[in-house]
Amino acid sequence: MAKPGEPWNIRPANKRASVTACLKTEVETKANELIETVLKPKHLLPPPKEKQGNYIIDIGAKWYRGYFYFFTTYACPSANALSPTFELMFARMEPLGDGKFALYAMRYTGKEWIGVFDALSVDGCMKAIQDDPWFER
């Protein structure tokens, strides 16, 4: 139990929940379905005629260091671009155990994750990423 004045956190300190291979596969399958059926049709548009600004060319998801991330890949058509493409992560699922996840959104600064939901199921995470304005691309 948290002491008065301390933030309450459902995650134990310094201990990350393990993820079974079965749960990893479920998350990957449902994420890929969401990406292909909802996110890509909604956000992948033909390249602009005036290729001066960055634009989305792909949306994907992957496991990295115990978290599951959703990311967008942008094209940089400018002749002054440092790179022809770059990736920005926009959602992070943190395993909590028992098939539940904390769901984070990347701040507009691209430097800090914000906890948006705690203790969601895989389906709950996918629904939030689809519908919640925090995850709008």
C-alpha positions in Angstrom: 0.0 0.0 0.0 1.3 3.4 -0.9 2.0 5.9 1.8 0.1 9.2 1.9 1.6 11.6 -0.7 3.2 8.8 -2.8 2.0 7.9 -6.2 0.1 4.6 -6.5 1.4 2.1 -9.0 0.0 -1.4 -9.7 3.4 -2.5 -11.0 6.0 -3.9 -8.6 9.2 -1.9 -8.5 12.1 -3.1 -10.6 10.3 -6.3 -11.6 8.9 -6.8 -15.1 6.2 -9.4 -15.8 7.3 -12.3 -18.1 5.5 -12.9 -21.3 4.7 -16.4 -22.6 5.3 -17.3 -26.2 1.6 -17.9 -26.5 0.8 -14.3 -25.3 3.5 -12.8 -27.6 2.0 -14.6 -30.6 -1.5 -13.4 -29.6 -0.3 -9.8 -29.3 1.5 -9.9 -32.6 -1.4 -11.5 -34.4 -4.0 -9.0 -33.1 -1.6 -6.0 -33.7 -1.0 -7.0 -37.3 -4.7 -7.4 -37.9 -5.4 -3.9 -36.4 -2.5 -2.4 -38.5 -3.6 -4.0 -41.8 -7.4 -3.6 -41.4 -7.7 -0.2 -39.6 -4.5 1.8 -39.2 -3.0 1.5 -42.7 -6.2 2.1 -44.6 -6.8 5.2 -42.4 -3.3 6.7 -42.3 -1.4 5.5 -45.4 -2.2 8.0 -48.1 -0.7 8.5 -51.5 2.5 10.7 -51.5 1.7 14.4 -51.7 2.3 16.0 -55.0 4.4 18.7 -53.4 7.0 16.5 -51.7 8.3 19.0 -49.2 7.0 17.6 -45.9 7.4 14.2 -44.2 4.6 11.7 -44.8 3.7 8.2 -43.5 4.8 5.3 -45.6 4.3 2.4 -43.2 2.9 1.4 -39.9 4.3 -1.6 -37.9 4.7 -3.2 -34.5 7.4 -5.2 -32.7 8.6 -6.6 -29.4 11.7 -4.8 -28.0 13.3 -5.4 -24.6 10.1 -6.8 -23.0 7.7 -4.2 -24.4 5.5 -4.2 -27.5 5.7 -1.1 -29.6 3.6 0.4 -32.5 5.5 2.7 -34.8 5.1 4.7 -38.0 7.7 5.1 -40.7 7.9 8.4 -42.4 9.5 9.4 -45.7 11.6 12.5 -45.9 11.5 13.7 -49.5 13.5 16.9 -49.0 16.9 17.2 -50.6 18.1 18.5 -47.2 16.9 15.5 -45.2 19.4 13.7 -43.0 17.8 10.4 -43.9 15.3 9.2 -46.5 13.1 7.7 -43.7 12.7 7.6 -40.0 10.5 5.7 -37.4 8.5 7.2 -34.6 7.0 4.9 -31.9 3.5 6.0 -30.9 2.2 3.3 -28.5 3.9 1.0 -26.0 2.3 -2.0 -24.2 4.0 -3.0 -20.9 3.2 -6.5 -19.7 1.8 -6.5 -16.1 1.1 -10.3 -15.8 -2.1 -12.3 -16.0 -2.5 -11.2 -19.7 -2.9 -7.5 -18.7 -0.9 -4.6 -20.1 -0.3 -1.0 -19.2 -0.7 1.2 -22.4 1.5 4.2 -23.0 1.4 7.0 -25.6 4.3 9.0 -26.8 4.2 12.7 -26.1 4.2 15.1 -29.0 7.9 15.8 -28.1 8.9 12.3 -29.0 10.9 12.0 -25.8 8.6 10.8 -23.1 6.0 8.1 -22.6 2.7 8.9 -20.9 0.7 6.2 -19.1 -2.8 6.3 -20.5 -4.3 3.0 -19.4 -3.5 0.3 -16.8 -4.5 -3.3 -16.7 -6.0 -3.7 -20.1 -6.4 -7.0 -21.9 -4.8 -7.4 -25.4 -8.2 -6.7 -27.0 -8.6 -3.6 -24.7 -5.2 -2.3 -25.9 -6.1 -2.8 -29.5 -9.4 -1.0 -29.1 -7.7 1.9 -27.3 -5.0 2.2 -30.0 -7.8 2.2 -32.7 -10.1 4.7 -31.0 -8.4 6.8 -28.4 -7.1 10.3 -29.5 -3.8 9.7 -27.7 -2.8 7.2 -30.4 -3.9 9.3 -33.4 -1.3 9.4 -36.2 
